[in-house]
Amino acid sequence: MREAVPTLSRLVRDRGFLDSHILPLLQETEGAGEWYVAYRHGDRSHTLQVFAWLPGSATRIHDHTSWGAFCGVVGAVLEERYERLDDGSLPDHARLRKLWQREWRRGDGISTVLPYEDGIHRMSNPTGELAISVHLYGPRFGEIDGRDYDPSRDYVCDRLED
């Protein structure tokens, strides 16, 4: 993880990477209201993903079974970070509290998450313009991809696919 931040920082400053993986996304308009993985490359040690966030799109509140780092490269992506208040002893139950939120734009730095409870967050694009972010993830620490949370029901469930 300690090399993820400088590696990601170098990558998003690389003109060749931006020209081949970011600029083409600025022309896409399909899937209004959705976010999607526009580019993915990886092996057992890491996965690099470029996310396109259409206006109004958002993920569920979730965590990952790996470490992760991301930064905004076009527009603004909003990250909301949460903490778990319960001890995890009840199946399918989780109580959350929102800790903070921050917009990430190009040049704002890099956000990092650790596995499971140390990285519960939601990502969204609350603006009226396309946003693009680049994410670097480490290897999964389990068979699942992470967990999805629904604080309106104090509910959590495993997410089998990324």
C-alpha positions in Angstrom: 0.0 0.0 0.0 2.8 2.4 0.8 3.8 2.4 -2.9 0.2 2.8 -4.2 0.0 6.6 -3.7 3.3 7.5 -5.5 2.5 5.0 -8.2 -1.0 6.3 -8.8 0.3 9.9 -8.6 2.9 9.2 -11.4 0.4 7.4 -13.5 -2.2 10.2 -13.6 0.5 12.7 -14.6 1.6 10.5 -17.5 0.4 12.2 -20.7 0.3 8.9 -22.6 -2.0 7.3 -20.0 -4.3 10.3 -20.0 -4.4 10.5 -23.8 -5.2 6.8 -24.2 -7.5 6.0 -21.3 -9.0 9.3 -20.1 -9.6 11.6 -23.1 -11.7 9.0 -25.1 -14.1 8.8 -22.1 -15.0 12.5 -22.5 -16.8 11.6 -25.7 -19.0 8.9 -24.2 -22.6 9.6 -23.2 -24.1 6.2 -22.9 -25.7 4.9 -19.6 -26.8 8.3 -18.3 -27.1 8.3 -14.5 -24.7 5.4 -14.1 -21.1 4.8 -13.2 -19.0 2.2 -14.9 -15.5 0.8 -15.1 -14.2 2.1 -18.4 -10.8 0.4 -18.1 -9.4 -2.4 -16.0 -6.0 -4.0 -15.9 -4.6 -6.2 -13.2 -3.0 -9.4 -11.9 -2.8 -11.1 -8.5 -0.9 -8.2 -6.9 -3.0 -5.2 -8.0 -5.8 -4.0 -10.2 -6.0 -0.6 -12.0 -9.4 0.7 -12.9 -10.7 3.9 -14.5 -14.2 4.8 -13.5 -16.5 7.1 -15.5 -19.1 8.8 -13.3 -22.1 10.2 -15.2 -24.0 13.0 -13.6 -26.0 11.9 -10.6 -24.4 8.5 -10.4 -23.4 6.8 -7.1 -22.3 3.5 -5.6 -23.8 1.9 -2.6 -22.1 2.3 0.7 -19.5 -0.4 0.6 -16.1 -1.7 1.7 -13.4 -3.7 0.0 -11.4 -6.8 0.9 -8.3 -5.1 -0.3 -6.5 -1.8 0.2 -7.2 0.8 -2.4 -6.2 4.3 -3.5 -8.0 6.7 -5.9 -7.9 10.2 -7.3 -10.0 12.4 -9.5 -8.7 13.3 -12.9 -11.8 14.9 -14.6 -14.6 16.8 -12.8 -15.3 16.1 -9.2 -16.1 12.8 -7.4 -17.6 13.0 -3.9 -16.4 10.5 -1.3 -18.4 9.9 1.9 -16.6 8.0 4.6 -18.3 5.9 7.3 -17.4 4.1 10.5 -19.0 1.0 11.9 -20.6 1.4 15.3 -21.5 -2.2 16.1 -19.0 -5.0 16.8 -19.9 -7.2 13.8 -21.2 -10.1 16.0 -24.7 -10.2 14.5 -25.0 -11.6 10.9 -26.3 -9.2 8.2 -26.3 -6.4 10.8 -24.2 -3.2 10.8 -24.8 0.2 12.3 -22.9 3.1 10.5 -22.2 6.7 11.2 -21.0 9.1 8.6 -17.6 10.5 9.5 -16.9 13.0 6.6 -17.3 13.8 3.0 -14.9 15.4 0.5 -14.9 16.2 -3.2 -11.8 14.9 -5.0 -10.7 16.8 -8.1 -7.5 16.6 -10.2 -4.6 17.8 -8.0 -6.5 17.3 -4.7 -4.4 14.4 -3.7 -5.2 10.7 -3.3 -7.7 9.0 -1.0 -6.9 5.6 0.5 -8.9 2.9 2.0 -8.0 -0.2 4.0 -9.9 -3.5 3.9 -13.3 -4.0 5.5 -14.3 -1.6 8.3 -11.3 0.6 7.7 -12.6 1.7 4.4 -16.4 2.0 4.4 -17.4 4.6 1.8 -19.7 5.7 -0.9 -18.6 7.4 -4.2 -20.8 9.7 -6.3 -20.9 12.4 -8.9 -23.3 15.0 -7.6 -22.4 17.4 -10.5 -24.0 17.9 -13.9 -20.8 17.0 -15.7 -18.9 13.7 -16.4 -16.3 12.8 -13.7 -13.5 10.3 -14.1 -11.4 8.8 -11.4 -8.5 6.3 -11.4 -8.3 3.6 -8.8 -5.5 1.2 -7.7 -6.5 -1.8 -5.6 -4.3 -4.4 -3.9 -5.1 -8.2 -3.8 -8.3 -9.3 -2.2 -7.9 -10.7 1.4 -10.8 -13.1 0.9 -13.1 -14.7 -1.6 -15.6 -11.9 -1.6 -15.0 -8.5 -3.2 -16.3 -6.6 -0.2 -19.6 -5.8 1.5 -22.5 -3.5 0.8 -24.2 -1.6 3.6 -27.8 -0.2 3.9 -27.8 2.1 7.0 -31.6 2.7 6.6 -32.1 -1.0 7.7 -28.8 -1.4 9.7 -28.0 -4.1 7.1 -24.8 -5.5 5.5 -24.2 -8.3 3.0 -21.3 -9.8 1.1 -20.6 -8.7 -2.5 -19.3 -11.6 -4.5 -18.4 -9.7 -7.7 -16.6 -6.3 -8.2 
